[in-house]
Amino acid sequence: MKKLVLIDSNAIIHRAYHALPANLSNSKGEPTNVTYGFALALIKILEEIKPDYIAAAFDLAGPTFRHIEYKEYKAKRVKAPQELYDQIPRVKEMLSVFGVPIYAVAGFEADDVIGTIVEQCKDGDTMVYIASGDRDVYQLLNGHVRVLMLHRGFSEAEIFDHDHLREKYNLDPEDFIDLKALMGDASDNIPGVPGIGPKTATDLIQKFDTLEKLYVALDCHSEPIRQAQGKLREESSGVSDAVAKGDLDPSATPQDDSGKRLSDTYIKETSKRLGIKERIVRLLCQHENQAFQSKMLATIRRDVPIEFDLAKARWGQYDKDKVRRLFEELEFKSLLRRFSKDYEEAEGPRPVLSGVEGPKAEDEKKITEEQKKKDEQLKLEL
């Protein structure tokens, strides 16, 4: 079976920025820690997977459909330093010289682009590997999708399939969506259900299987509201529209079927019937609409308007001289040696980087003491 790697580029870029020294730069003063880290990640991907195809997905500047649905989405996230953003064009240039196609669509995130490519490849004879540092992509795991999770500054990697995910977390891929629906996500400012943390959320999902089944068991709301919720569960992207039309009130007070406020008796009886603490029952009922909106925000879309071309993603279609020139300009001499070493030692029909030679003897003399110090610093960090 052929192997396709999809790079979750923004996740790796942010991990690279925080994993490597911020003062890493070339002799011209150009910051290079992100670009260098991304190159290390690419090396690790090639070593671990030995792919036949590679493509990269990026976020684009500007609001996404999630910001439209929930204006506070990512509102509390502290903006990364400008030095990170300044290096993104270099990362894209590096991918370009390696012949790696880039996919990005306005109004969607890189995860949604990856989810759509996964969907478009589901009927083919290709194993898809998603290279990321973000657990959000676990929800995409299935029989033909695996996740390469990069750790410790890209020096370690862990491959997840469905079985390994269940072994490590005792959860299925789709459970990670429901976990965020309940416990929220501070980094993305997804609200979830206030007062419910990771342990309680995990216990609830393991007990009731899905968010939908949990709320069916709770039976918090009046029949009209439950019917509106049912429509939302079938088409989760319609949460904001339903609120806007008045079909669903985000501040609705929990009610029984007669339209009265839920009584303490109801809370106690439901707690006893379901084996859930009274406080948790009350929180869940008070924030049902918010939980389903959070699920929509956490769900990776698979219908982004793109057409993925597998043939254009074939690995190895690049100009080797351009690779050398770019790495020399960035002063990534140690990476040139690394690529050359991988090529010489590679086993099998697909070398990691064919045609990129190591430095000649006279080139070695030109390596400055500053570069040696940077290489040693990187070794310590990694």
Stockholm file with secondary structure:
# STOCKHOLM 1.0

chainA/1-382         MKKLVLIDSNAIIHRAYHALPANLSNSKGEPTNVTYGFALALIKILEEIKPDYIAAAFDLAGPTFRHIEYKEYKAKRVKAPQELYDQIPRVKEMLSVFGVPIYAVAGFEADDVIGTIVEQCKDGDTMVYIASGDRDVYQLLNGHVRVLMLHRGFSEAEIFDHDHLREKYNLDPEDFIDLKALMGDASDNIPGVPGIGPKTATDLIQKFDTLEKLYVALDCHSEPIRQAQGKLREESSGVSDAVAKGDLDPSATPQDDSGKRLSDTYIKETSKRLGIKERIVRLLCQHENQAFQSKMLATIRRDVPIEFDLAKARWGQYDKDKVRRLFEELEFKSLLRRFSKDYEEAEGPRPVLSGVEGPKAEDEKKITEEQKKKDEQLKLEL
#=GR chainA/1-382 SS CEEEEEEEHHHHHHHHHHHSCTTCBCTTCCBCHHHHHHHHHHHHHHHHHCCSEEEEECCCSSCCHHHHHCTTTTTTCCCCCHHHHHHHHHHHHHHHHTTCCEECCTTSCHHHHHHHHHHHTTTSSEEEEEEESCGGGGGGCBTTEEEEEEEGGGTEEEEECHHHHHHHHSCCTTHHHHHHHHHCBTTTTBCCSTTCCHHHHHHHHHHHSSHHHHHHHHCCSCHHHHHHHHHHHHSGGGHHHHHHHTSCCTTCCCBCTTSCBCCHHHHHHHHHHHTCCHHHHHHHHHTHHHHHHHHHHHSCCSCCSCCCCTGGGBTTCSCHHHHHHHHHHHTCHHHHHHHHHHHHHCCSSCCSSTTCCCCCHHHHTTCCHHHHHHHHHHHHHC
#=GC SS_cons         CEEEEEEEHHHHHHHHHHHSCTTCBCTTCCBCHHHHHHHHHHHHHHHHHCCSEEEEECCCSSCCHHHHHCTTTTTTCCCCCHHHHHHHHHHHHHHHHTTCCEECCTTSCHHHHHHHHHHHTTTSSEEEEEEESCGGGGGGCBTTEEEEEEEGGGTEEEEECHHHHHHHHSCCTTHHHHHHHHHCBTTTTBCCSTTCCHHHHHHHHHHHSSHHHHHHHHCCSCHHHHHHHHHHHHSGGGHHHHHHHTSCCTTCCCBCTTSCBCCHHHHHHHHHHHTCCHHHHHHHHHTHHHHHHHHHHHSCCSCCSCCCCTGGGBTTCSCHHHHHHHHHHHTCHHHHHHHHHHHHHCCSSCCSSTTCCCCCHHHHTTCCHHHHHHHHHHHHHC
//
